[in-house]
Amino acid sequence: MARPLAYNSSKVLSAAVETFWRHGYSASSVAQLLEATQLNRGSLYNSFGDKRGLYIAALDFYYQRFTGVVLQLLKHSPDPVAGILAVFEMTMIDLPDEHRRKGCLLVNSVAELSDTDTDLAQRALVHLSNVQDGFAQALVRAREQGLWTHPQANPQFAADLLFQYMTGLRISTRFDADPEALREKLRHTLQMLGLTLNTAASQPPQRKIQ
């Protein structure tokens, strides 16, 4: 019988995410990770293989914990346009300043590792592509519901624009974000794409990422 893990995996991965998120992959030392996760060296290597293995587990945990909420909004919001706006609110506006300044761990990973570890960067990019696919699904539903009537409406193309816009905003708002000004920009961007915003979609969402 396999020996049970002697630690709480959720707490360990949360601590690892926080360390990598704050310092980046390269600058996070094994000593820092051991201190943050409260693992001993043997447990870290037995469970994750090495620092890189822990990083992979942390990326997957981050994706499941944070991006999962985003995908639920994009796929299941009764008003898909409101769902898109809510995603922008949750990931860039409705956040503590410290959280916002760290940016997105997946975006950070692609930016840091594209030249040094293409496999890790690709793993983060695959997770991000799921968000782009979520935008596309929301846009298809918006078209079906008559909330997107532009004659040249192309869900994949518009999803790519929204994704690139989100990625750029995640970087530009790390140190300077006026919530009301950003909300106004978001509304104008969605309207420029031809999406119909109702009154409810113009209000900040109530759901938060914890």
For each residue, the residues with C-beta under 8 A, 3 or more apart:
1:
2:
3:
4:
5: 9 47
6: 43
7: 11 12 37 38 39 43
8: 11 12
9: 5 12 13
10: 13 14 61
11: 7 8 14 15 37
12: 7 8 9 15 16 37 38 39
13: 9 10 16 17 57 58 61
14: 10 11 17 18 61
15: 11 12 18 19 36 37 38
16: 12 13 19 20 33 36 37 54 55 57 58 61
17: 13 14 20 21 58 61 62 105
18: 14 15 21 22 36
19: 15 16 22 23 28 32 33 36 37
20: 16 17 23 24 25 28 55 58 105
21: 17 18 62 102 105 108
22: 18 19 102
23: 19 20 27 28 32
24: 20 27 28 108 112
25: 20 28 55 109 112 113 117 120
26: 112 116
27: 23 24
28: 19 20 23 24 25 32 33 51
29: 32 33
30: 33 34 41 44 51
31: 34 35
32: 19 23 28 29 35 36
33: 16 19 28 29 30 36 37 39 44 51 54
34: 30 31 37 38 39 40 41 44
35: 31 32 38
36: 15 16 18 19 32 33
37: 7 11 12 15 16 19 33 34 44
38: 7 12 15 34 35
39: 7 12 33 34 43 44 47
40: 34 43 44
41: 30 34 44 45
42: 45 46
43: 6 7 39 40 46 47
44: 30 33 34 37 39 40 41 47 48 54
45: 41 42 48 49 50
46: 42 43
47: 5 39 43 44
48: 44 45 53 54 56 57
49: 45 52 53
50: 45 53 54
51: 28 30 33 54 55
52: 49 55 56 117 120
53: 48 49 50 56 57
54: 16 33 44 48 50 51 57 58
55: 16 20 25 51 52 58 59 120
56: 48 52 53 59 60 120 123
57: 13 16 48 53 54 60 61
58: 13 16 17 20 54 55 61 62 105
59: 55 56 62 63 105 106 109 120 123 124 127
60: 56 57 63 64 127
61: 10 13 14 16 17 57 58 64 65
62: 17 21 58 59 65 66 67 105 106
63: 59 60 66 67 68 106 127 130
64: 60 61 67 68
65: 61 62 68 69
66: 62 63 69 70 209
67: 62 63 64 70 71 106 127 130 131
68: 63 64 65 71 72
69: 65 66 72 73 90 207 209
70: 66 67 73 74 87 90 91 131 134 209
71: 67 68 74 75 130 131 134
72: 68 69 75 76
73: 69 70 76 77 83 86 87 90 207
74: 70 71 77 80 83 84 87 131 134 135 137 138
75: 71 72 134 137 138
76: 72 73 83
77: 73 74 80 82 83 86 138
78: 82
79: 82 83 145 147 198 200 201
80: 74 77 83 84 138 139 141 142 145 147
81: 84 85 138 142 147 148 190 195 196 197 198 201
82: 77 78 79 85 86 197 198 200 201 205
83: 73 74 76 77 79 80 86 87 138
84: 74 80 81 87 88 135 138 139 142 162 190 195
85: 81 82 88 89 186 187 190 197 201 202 205
86: 73 77 82 83 89 90 205 207
87: 70 73 74 83 84 90 91 166
88: 84 85 91 92 93 166 169 186
89: 85 86 92 93 94 183 186 204 205
90: 69 70 73 86 87 93 94 95 205 207 208 209
91: 70 87 88 95 104 166 170 209
92: 88 89 95 100 166 169 170 173 177 182
93: 88 89 90 177 179 182 183 204
94: 89 90 204 205 208
95: 90 91 92 99 100 209
96: 99 100
97: 100 101
98: 101 102
99: 95 96 102
100: 92 95 96 97 103 173 174 177
101: 97 98 174 175
102: 21 22 98 99 105 108 174
103: 100 107 108 170 171 174
104: 91 107 108 167 170
105: 17 20 21 58 59 62 102 108 109 124
106: 59 62 63 67 109 110 124 125 127 128
107: 103 104 110 111 124 128 167 170 171
108: 21 24 102 103 104 105 111 112
109: 25 59 105 106 112 113 120 121 123 124
110: 106 107 113 114 121 124 125 128
111: 107 108 114
112: 24 25 26 108 109 116 121
113: 25 109 110 116 117 118 120 121 124
114: 110 111 118 121
115:
116: 26 112 113
117: 25 52 113 120 121
118: 113 114 121 122
119: 122 123
120: 25 52 55 56 59 109 113 117 123 124
121: 109 110 112 113 114 117 118 124 125
122: 118 119 125 126
123: 56 59 109 119 120 126 127
124: 59 105 106 107 109 110 113 120 121 127 128
125: 106 110 121 122 128 129
126: 122 123 129 130
127: 59 60 63 67 106 123 124 130 131
128: 106 107 110 124 125 131 132 163 167
129: 125 126 132 133
130: 63 67 71 126 127 133 134
131: 67 70 71 74 127 128 134 135 163 166
132: 128 129 135 136 159 160 162 163
133: 129 130 136 137 159
134: 70 71 74 75 130 131 137 138
135: 74 84 131 132 138 139 158 159 162 163
136: 132 133 139 140 155 156 158 159
137: 74 75 133 134 140 141 155
138: 74 75 77 80 81 83 84 134 135 141 142
139: 80 84 135 136 142 143 148 153 155 158 159 195
140: 136 137 143 144 155
141: 80 137 138 144 145
142: 80 81 84 138 139 145 147 148 195 196
143: 139 140 146 147 148 149 153 155
144: 140 141
145: 79 80 141 142
146: 143 149 196
147: 79 80 81 142 143 195 196
148: 81 139 142 143 153 193 194 195 196
149: 143 146 153 194 196
150: 153 193 194
151:
152:
153: 139 143 148 149 150 158 194
154: 157 158
155: 136 137 139 140 143 158 159
156: 136 159 160
157: 154 160 161
158: 135 136 139 153 154 155 161 162 193
159: 132 133 135 136 139 155 156 162 163
160: 132 156 157 163 164
161: 157 158 164 165 193
162: 84 132 135 158 159 165 166 193
163: 128 131 132 135 159 160 166 167
164: 160 161 167 168
165: 161 162 168 169 189
166: 87 88 91 92 131 162 163 169 170
167: 104 107 128 163 164 170 171
168: 164 165 171 172
169: 88 92 165 166 172 173 182
170: 91 92 103 104 107 166 167 173 174
171: 103 107 167 168 174
172: 168 169 176
173: 92 100 169 170 176 177 182
174: 100 101 102 103 170 171 177
175: 101
176: 172 173
177: 92 93 100 173 174 182
178: 181 182
179: 93 182 183
180: 183 184
181: 178 184 185
182: 92 93 169 173 177 178 179 185 186
183: 89 93 179 180 186 187 204
184: 180 181 187 188
185: 181 182 188 189
186: 85 88 89 182 183 189 190
187: 85 183 184 190 191 197 202
188: 184 185 191 192
189: 165 185 186 192 193
190: 81 84 85 186 187 193 195 197
191: 187 188 194 195 197
192: 188 189
193: 148 150 158 161 162 189 190
194: 148 149 150 153 191
195: 81 84 139 142 147 148 190 191
196: 81 142 146 147 148 149
197: 81 82 85 187 190 191 201 202
198: 79 81 82 201 202
199: 202 203
200: 79 82 203
201: 79 81 82 85 197 198
202: 85 187 197 198 199
203: 199 200
204: 89 93 94 183
205: 82 85 86 89 90 94
206:
207: 69 73 86 90
208: 90 94
209: 66 69 70 90 91 95
210:
